[in-house]
Amino acid sequence: MKIMTSTRFFYIAREIEVKGIQDGEVSLRRAWELVHEYVENEQPGSPEVKNITVTCDSSWSKRGFEAKFCVVPVIHFDTGLVVDYQVLSKYYRICEKNKNTEGDWYAVHQPV
């Protein structure tokens, strides 16, 4: 049995990530179009800037204080469509890498 190299693995993982981001952008664009249509029907002749009601929630990757990643969807209240999202991380590679660096750099990059 042939074993996949780490280079090949990370190449494939990156391709999957890029495709997922592209698909997500298409879905968000379509959701915004549907929300725009909905608001136009609900508020005909309203100004260019629309007022919409949204709700936000968050979901951490684990329970407790060990979670490192969180996703926060922004959901249009009336349609239930996700119109935006944000991924949050408590892990910063640069901070972890420079944690043992002496001086002021690490002192100002402590977790809040």
PyMOL CGO cylinders between C-alpha atoms (Angstrom):
from pymol import cmd
from pymol.cgo import CYLINDER

trace = [
    CYLINDER, 0.00, 0.00, 0.00, 1.35, 3.41, -0.99, 0.3, 1, 1, 1, 1, 1, 1,
    CYLINDER, 1.35, 3.41, -0.99, 1.41, 6.01, 1.79, 0.3, 1, 1, 1, 1, 1, 1,
    CYLINDER, 1.41, 6.01, 1.79, 0.49, 9.62, 1.07, 0.3, 1, 1, 1, 1, 1, 1,
    CYLINDER, 0.49, 9.62, 1.07, 3.28, 12.12, 1.69, 0.3, 1, 1, 1, 1, 1, 1,
    CYLINDER, 3.28, 12.12, 1.69, 2.68, 15.03, 4.04, 0.3, 1, 1, 1, 1, 1, 1,
    CYLINDER, 2.68, 15.03, 4.04, 3.26, 17.43, 1.14, 0.3, 1, 1, 1, 1, 1, 1,
    CYLINDER, 3.26, 17.43, 1.14, 0.49, 15.76, -0.85, 0.3, 1, 1, 1, 1, 1, 1,
    CYLINDER, 0.49, 15.76, -0.85, -1.81, 15.65, 2.19, 0.3, 1, 1, 1, 1, 1, 1,
    CYLINDER, -1.81, 15.65, 2.19, -1.44, 19.40, 2.85, 0.3, 1, 1, 1, 1, 1, 1,
    CYLINDER, -1.44, 19.40, 2.85, -1.91, 20.15, -0.86, 0.3, 1, 1, 1, 1, 1, 1,
    CYLINDER, -1.91, 20.15, -0.86, -5.21, 18.24, -0.88, 0.3, 1, 1, 1, 1, 1, 1,
    CYLINDER, -5.21, 18.24, -0.88, -6.28, 19.80, 2.44, 0.3, 1, 1, 1, 1, 1, 1,
    CYLINDER, -6.28, 19.80, 2.44, -5.64, 23.28, 1.00, 0.3, 1, 1, 1, 1, 1, 1,
    CYLINDER, -5.64, 23.28, 1.00, -7.65, 22.44, -2.14, 0.3, 1, 1, 1, 1, 1, 1,
    CYLINDER, -7.65, 22.44, -2.14, -10.57, 21.31, 0.03, 0.3, 1, 1, 1, 1, 1, 1,
    CYLINDER, -10.57, 21.31, 0.03, -10.32, 24.51, 2.10, 0.3, 1, 1, 1, 1, 1, 1,
    CYLINDER, -10.32, 24.51, 2.10, -10.30, 26.73, -1.00, 0.3, 1, 1, 1, 1, 1, 1,
    CYLINDER, -10.30, 26.73, -1.00, -13.28, 24.89, -2.49, 0.3, 1, 1, 1, 1, 1, 1,
    CYLINDER, -13.28, 24.89, -2.49, -15.18, 25.15, 0.79, 0.3, 1, 1, 1, 1, 1, 1,
    CYLINDER, -15.18, 25.15, 0.79, -14.55, 28.89, 0.98, 0.3, 1, 1, 1, 1, 1, 1,
    CYLINDER, -14.55, 28.89, 0.98, -15.67, 29.35, -2.63, 0.3, 1, 1, 1, 1, 1, 1,
    CYLINDER, -15.67, 29.35, -2.63, -18.86, 27.34, -2.06, 0.3, 1, 1, 1, 1, 1, 1,
    CYLINDER, -18.86, 27.34, -2.06, -19.54, 29.31, 1.13, 0.3, 1, 1, 1, 1, 1, 1,
    CYLINDER, -19.54, 29.31, 1.13, -19.16, 32.62, -0.71, 0.3, 1, 1, 1, 1, 1, 1,
    CYLINDER, -19.16, 32.62, -0.71, -21.61, 31.47, -3.39, 0.3, 1, 1, 1, 1, 1, 1,
    CYLINDER, -21.61, 31.47, -3.39, -24.10, 30.41, -0.70, 0.3, 1, 1, 1, 1, 1, 1,
    CYLINDER, -24.10, 30.41, -0.70, -23.76, 33.72, 1.16, 0.3, 1, 1, 1, 1, 1, 1,
    CYLINDER, -23.76, 33.72, 1.16, -24.21, 35.69, -2.07, 0.3, 1, 1, 1, 1, 1, 1,
    CYLINDER, -24.21, 35.69, -2.07, -27.39, 33.72, -2.85, 0.3, 1, 1, 1, 1, 1, 1,
    CYLINDER, -27.39, 33.72, -2.85, -28.68, 34.21, 0.70, 0.3, 1, 1, 1, 1, 1, 1,
    CYLINDER, -28.68, 34.21, 0.70, -28.15, 37.98, 0.40, 0.3, 1, 1, 1, 1, 1, 1,
    CYLINDER, -28.15, 37.98, 0.40, -30.05, 37.99, -2.90, 0.3, 1, 1, 1, 1, 1, 1,
    CYLINDER, -30.05, 37.99, -2.90, -32.99, 36.16, -1.28, 0.3, 1, 1, 1, 1, 1, 1,
    CYLINDER, -32.99, 36.16, -1.28, -32.95, 38.49, 1.75, 0.3, 1, 1, 1, 1, 1, 1,
    CYLINDER, -32.95, 38.49, 1.75, -32.83, 41.51, -0.57, 0.3, 1, 1, 1, 1, 1, 1,
    CYLINDER, -32.83, 41.51, -0.57, -35.88, 40.19, -2.48, 0.3, 1, 1, 1, 1, 1, 1,
    CYLINDER, -35.88, 40.19, -2.48, -37.69, 39.55, 0.80, 0.3, 1, 1, 1, 1, 1, 1,
    CYLINDER, -37.69, 39.55, 0.80, -36.96, 43.05, 2.12, 0.3, 1, 1, 1, 1, 1, 1,
    CYLINDER, -36.96, 43.05, 2.12, -37.99, 44.64, -1.21, 0.3, 1, 1, 1, 1, 1, 1,
    CYLINDER, -37.99, 44.64, -1.21, -41.35, 42.84, -0.97, 0.3, 1, 1, 1, 1, 1, 1,
    CYLINDER, -41.35, 42.84, -0.97, -41.80, 43.78, 2.70, 0.3, 1, 1, 1, 1, 1, 1,
    CYLINDER, -41.80, 43.78, 2.70, -40.62, 47.40, 2.34, 0.3, 1, 1, 1, 1, 1, 1,
    CYLINDER, -40.62, 47.40, 2.34, -41.40, 48.49, -1.23, 0.3, 1, 1, 1, 1, 1, 1,
    CYLINDER, -41.40, 48.49, -1.23, -40.05, 51.90, -2.21, 0.3, 1, 1, 1, 1, 1, 1,
    CYLINDER, -40.05, 51.90, -2.21, -37.90, 52.12, 0.89, 0.3, 1, 1, 1, 1, 1, 1,
    CYLINDER, -37.90, 52.12, 0.89, -34.55, 53.95, 0.78, 0.3, 1, 1, 1, 1, 1, 1,
    CYLINDER, -34.55, 53.95, 0.78, -31.38, 52.44, -0.65, 0.3, 1, 1, 1, 1, 1, 1,
    CYLINDER, -31.38, 52.44, -0.65, -30.14, 51.49, 2.82, 0.3, 1, 1, 1, 1, 1, 1,
    CYLINDER, -30.14, 51.49, 2.82, -32.38, 48.78, 4.24, 0.3, 1, 1, 1, 1, 1, 1,
    CYLINDER, -32.38, 48.78, 4.24, -33.00, 48.03, 7.89, 0.3, 1, 1, 1, 1, 1, 1,
    CYLINDER, -33.00, 48.03, 7.89, -32.94, 44.31, 8.56, 0.3, 1, 1, 1, 1, 1, 1,
    CYLINDER, -32.94, 44.31, 8.56, -33.10, 42.40, 11.80, 0.3, 1, 1, 1, 1, 1, 1,
    CYLINDER, -33.10, 42.40, 11.80, -30.42, 39.82, 12.40, 0.3, 1, 1, 1, 1, 1, 1,
    CYLINDER, -30.42, 39.82, 12.40, -29.47, 37.53, 15.22, 0.3, 1, 1, 1, 1, 1, 1,
    CYLINDER, -29.47, 37.53, 15.22, -26.05, 36.17, 16.10, 0.3, 1, 1, 1, 1, 1, 1,
    CYLINDER, -26.05, 36.17, 16.10, -24.95, 33.12, 18.02, 0.3, 1, 1, 1, 1, 1, 1,
    CYLINDER, -24.95, 33.12, 18.02, -21.64, 31.42, 18.55, 0.3, 1, 1, 1, 1, 1, 1,
    CYLINDER, -21.64, 31.42, 18.55, -20.49, 27.86, 18.72, 0.3, 1, 1, 1, 1, 1, 1,
    CYLINDER, -20.49, 27.86, 18.72, -17.12, 26.92, 20.18, 0.3, 1, 1, 1, 1, 1, 1,
    CYLINDER, -17.12, 26.92, 20.18, -15.31, 23.80, 19.03, 0.3, 1, 1, 1, 1, 1, 1,
    CYLINDER, -15.31, 23.80, 19.03, -15.35, 22.34, 22.58, 0.3, 1, 1, 1, 1, 1, 1,
    CYLINDER, -15.35, 22.34, 22.58, -17.03, 23.02, 25.88, 0.3, 1, 1, 1, 1, 1, 1,
    CYLINDER, -17.03, 23.02, 25.88, -15.19, 24.82, 28.63, 0.3, 1, 1, 1, 1, 1, 1,
    CYLINDER, -15.19, 24.82, 28.63, -12.06, 26.88, 28.41, 0.3, 1, 1, 1, 1, 1, 1,
    CYLINDER, -12.06, 26.88, 28.41, -10.14, 24.47, 26.16, 0.3, 1, 1, 1, 1, 1, 1,
    CYLINDER, -10.14, 24.47, 26.16, -11.89, 25.55, 22.95, 0.3, 1, 1, 1, 1, 1, 1,
    CYLINDER, -11.89, 25.55, 22.95, -9.61, 27.26, 20.45, 0.3, 1, 1, 1, 1, 1, 1,
    CYLINDER, -9.61, 27.26, 20.45, -12.01, 28.01, 17.57, 0.3, 1, 1, 1, 1, 1, 1,
    CYLINDER, -12.01, 28.01, 17.57, -15.47, 29.52, 17.34, 0.3, 1, 1, 1, 1, 1, 1,
    CYLINDER, -15.47, 29.52, 17.34, -17.86, 30.24, 14.48, 0.3, 1, 1, 1, 1, 1, 1,
    CYLINDER, -17.86, 30.24, 14.48, -20.38, 33.09, 14.71, 0.3, 1, 1, 1, 1, 1, 1,
    CYLINDER, -20.38, 33.09, 14.71, -23.16, 33.06, 12.10, 0.3, 1, 1, 1, 1, 1, 1,
    CYLINDER, -23.16, 33.06, 12.10, -25.23, 36.20, 11.40, 0.3, 1, 1, 1, 1, 1, 1,
    CYLINDER, -25.23, 36.20, 11.40, -28.78, 35.05, 10.65, 0.3, 1, 1, 1, 1, 1, 1,
    CYLINDER, -28.78, 35.05, 10.65, -31.52, 37.13, 9.02, 0.3, 1, 1, 1, 1, 1, 1,
    CYLINDER, -31.52, 37.13, 9.02, -34.32, 37.05, 11.56, 0.3, 1, 1, 1, 1, 1, 1,
    CYLINDER, -34.32, 37.05, 11.56, -37.29, 36.76, 9.18, 0.3, 1, 1, 1, 1, 1, 1,
    CYLINDER, -37.29, 36.76, 9.18, -35.93, 34.21, 6.69, 0.3, 1, 1, 1, 1, 1, 1,
    CYLINDER, -35.93, 34.21, 6.69, -33.50, 32.26, 8.87, 0.3, 1, 1, 1, 1, 1, 1,
    CYLINDER, -33.50, 32.26, 8.87, -30.80, 32.56, 6.20, 0.3, 1, 1, 1, 1, 1, 1,
    CYLINDER, -30.80, 32.56, 6.20, -27.16, 32.93, 7.21, 0.3, 1, 1, 1, 1, 1, 1,
    CYLINDER, -27.16, 32.93, 7.21, -26.04, 36.20, 5.64, 0.3, 1, 1, 1, 1, 1, 1,
    CYLINDER, -26.04, 36.20, 5.64, -22.55, 36.40, 7.14, 0.3, 1, 1, 1, 1, 1, 1,
    CYLINDER, -22.55, 36.40, 7.14, -20.23, 34.59, 9.52, 0.3, 1, 1, 1, 1, 1, 1,
    CYLINDER, -20.23, 34.59, 9.52, -16.99, 35.06, 11.39, 0.3, 1, 1, 1, 1, 1, 1,
    CYLINDER, -16.99, 35.06, 11.39, -14.50, 32.44, 12.53, 0.3, 1, 1, 1, 1, 1, 1,
    CYLINDER, -14.50, 32.44, 12.53, -12.69, 33.31, 15.75, 0.3, 1, 1, 1, 1, 1, 1,
    CYLINDER, -12.69, 33.31, 15.75, -9.54, 31.75, 17.14, 0.3, 1, 1, 1, 1, 1, 1,
    CYLINDER, -9.54, 31.75, 17.14, -7.87, 31.90, 20.52, 0.3, 1, 1, 1, 1, 1, 1,
    CYLINDER, -7.87, 31.90, 20.52, -4.71, 30.40, 19.03, 0.3, 1, 1, 1, 1, 1, 1,
    CYLINDER, -4.71, 30.40, 19.03, -2.15, 32.64, 17.37, 0.3, 1, 1, 1, 1, 1, 1,
    CYLINDER, -2.15, 32.64, 17.37, 0.82, 30.83, 15.88, 0.3, 1, 1, 1, 1, 1, 1,
    CYLINDER, 0.82, 30.83, 15.88, 3.10, 33.89, 16.06, 0.3, 1, 1, 1, 1, 1, 1,
    CYLINDER, 3.10, 33.89, 16.06, 2.37, 34.40, 19.76, 0.3, 1, 1, 1, 1, 1, 1,
    CYLINDER, 2.37, 34.40, 19.76, 2.99, 30.73, 20.46, 0.3, 1, 1, 1, 1, 1, 1,
    CYLINDER, 2.99, 30.73, 20.46, 6.23, 30.83, 18.46, 0.3, 1, 1, 1, 1, 1, 1,
    CYLINDER, 6.23, 30.83, 18.46, 7.52, 33.99, 20.17, 0.3, 1, 1, 1, 1, 1, 1,
    CYLINDER, 7.52, 33.99, 20.17, 6.27, 33.16, 23.66, 0.3, 1, 1, 1, 1, 1, 1,
    CYLINDER, 6.27, 33.16, 23.66, 9.80, 32.65, 24.99, 0.3, 1, 1, 1, 1, 1, 1,
    CYLINDER, 9.80, 32.65, 24.99, 11.09, 35.84, 23.39, 0.3, 1, 1, 1, 1, 1, 1,
    CYLINDER, 11.09, 35.84, 23.39, 12.47, 38.20, 25.96, 0.3, 1, 1, 1, 1, 1, 1,
    CYLINDER, 12.47, 38.20, 25.96, 11.41, 41.80, 26.00, 0.3, 1, 1, 1, 1, 1, 1,
    CYLINDER, 11.41, 41.80, 26.00, 8.23, 43.75, 25.61, 0.3, 1, 1, 1, 1, 1, 1,
    CYLINDER, 8.23, 43.75, 25.61, 6.88, 41.92, 22.56, 0.3, 1, 1, 1, 1, 1, 1,
    CYLINDER, 6.88, 41.92, 22.56, 5.33, 39.01, 24.43, 0.3, 1, 1, 1, 1, 1, 1,
    CYLINDER, 5.33, 39.01, 24.43, 4.21, 41.17, 27.36, 0.3, 1, 1, 1, 1, 1, 1,
    CYLINDER, 4.21, 41.17, 27.36, 1.88, 43.19, 25.12, 0.3, 1, 1, 1, 1, 1, 1,
    CYLINDER, 1.88, 43.19, 25.12, 0.53, 40.03, 23.43, 0.3, 1, 1, 1, 1, 1, 1,
    CYLINDER, 0.53, 40.03, 23.43, -0.77, 38.29, 26.53, 0.3, 1, 1, 1, 1, 1, 1,
    CYLINDER, -0.77, 38.29, 26.53, -4.34, 36.94, 26.36, 0.3, 1, 1, 1, 1, 1, 1,
    CYLINDER, -4.34, 36.94, 26.36, -6.90, 39.41, 27.66, 0.3, 1, 1, 1, 1, 1, 1,
]
cmd.load_cgo(trace, "trace")
